[in-house]
Amino acid sequence: MLTLKLITEQTEHVIAGLEKKHFAGARQAIEQVIAVDRERREAQTQLDQNLAEAKKLAGEIGKLMKQGLKDDADAVKAQVATLKEMGKNLEEKKAQSEQELTRLLCQIPNIPYDEVPEGSCAEDNWVVKSNLKECVEGRDTVGNWDANPIIETARLPHWELARKYNLIDFDLGVKITGAGFPVYRGMGARLQRALINFFLDEARKSGYEEIMPPTVVNAASGYGTGQLPDKEGQMYHCDLDDLYLIPTAEVPVTNIYRDVILDEKDLPIKNCAYTQCFRREAGSYGKDVRGLNRLHEFSKIEIVRIDTPEHSAESHKEMLAHVEGLLQKLELPYRILRLCGGDASFTSAICYDFEVYSEAQQRWLEVSSVSNFDTYQANRLKCRYRNATTRKTELCHTLNGSALALPRIVAALLENNQTEDGIRIPAALVPYMGTDIIN
């Protein structure tokens, strides 16, 4: 969440950032935070004054008793008792203000960086890079993109190819669990495993330490990375134990550093993790959810970094280059989008989406989002580092990205590599698959 220091010292900047993100009632929300914070600070000031006065008076009681002034001592005792009662009320008022302050701050999204484009929806996102054509920032938006590839061999959509080659059984998934839980079998299961191992090996080569975290987390972890409060009901909740199935490995991996003070010399920390991910995807319907386009359970490799404010922009660039390298090795047509303010996530300060093209569906499929959260998550997590020069503790920056999410990668690989002889396997995956074709 945003820090009070930022809100109180750069109020107009924060409001402008929230308006850029199309956050309704930005000014009112910030003014309310400032008002409640003022109440909290006033209660703390009065409480400190009361405690000081009570301590001073308590010291006089013994002196008055020694002088035989019992009535005067009793009067002072009564004043101390009154001050203590007032103190209880002030403590309660302060606690209520702190609780209300946290509630309000949790409802306010992160503010975008200056380089985040203006815009209200996905059509306003900038296409900043592609392996199809040169891009001009600000001119090549999603709304006017004209570089879709023509892949003559891509005739069937992936759900038909999956049935043809017995790779994925969607009906069996419905029988076992429900829609959005496919069953991979045979070469389809091998392709999943090949991609997982390929992505993890590439992350290891880039210096990421592999983590194998739990796939259920407690509420504190969900709160720390901003998934909770869950405004859209996208997380699966285990009521009996009050635990949540993770929507991404970002949640457990980033929470490793909750309530931790790191040494600056150890930054950036680079972690990666393969997990199953679970998303309710409430309200999803139509062509966007057919086949592998939108699932309730899927495999994903996540990369996470914890860094200093001074170096986090460089870390973000390195993460973008890593994801782009994966798509290049998979020989897929791709484009990179810089999300506009209105399409950016609640917690990100800047986000880039990677999309691959599906000629069979004639649409672009998002396969990765790589975000810098600035101090927004770290403030919730109390994730800090000790500055090597000043020895003071400061909030870290957190970053993460998919590297990569498997379902739409599989969809694009099947659709874009279909031939008369079968599905061609990209050279980078052949050592993992043990074959160069699925037939």
Protein Blocks (a to p, Z undefined) as FASTA:
>chain_A
ZZfklmmmmmmlmmmmmmmnopghklmmmmmmmmmmmmmmmmmmmmmmmmmmmmmmmmmm
mmmmmnopamlmmmmmmmmmmmmmmmmmmmmmmmmmmmmmmmmmmmpccdddfklccdfb
fklpccfbdckbccdehjlcfklgckbccdfklmbcfklmmmmnomacfklmmmmnoghi
acdehjlmmmmmmmmmmmmmmmmmnopacddddfbdcfklmmmnopaccfkopaccdfkn
opacdfbfklmmmmmmgoiacdfklpccddddddddddfkgoiacjllgcjlbcfbdcdd
dddddddfklmmmmmmmmmmmmmmmmmmnopacddddddfklpcfklmbdcddddddfkl
opacdfbdcddekjmlmmmnopacddfklopacdddddddddddfklmmmmmmmmmgcfk
bccddfklmmmnopabdZZ
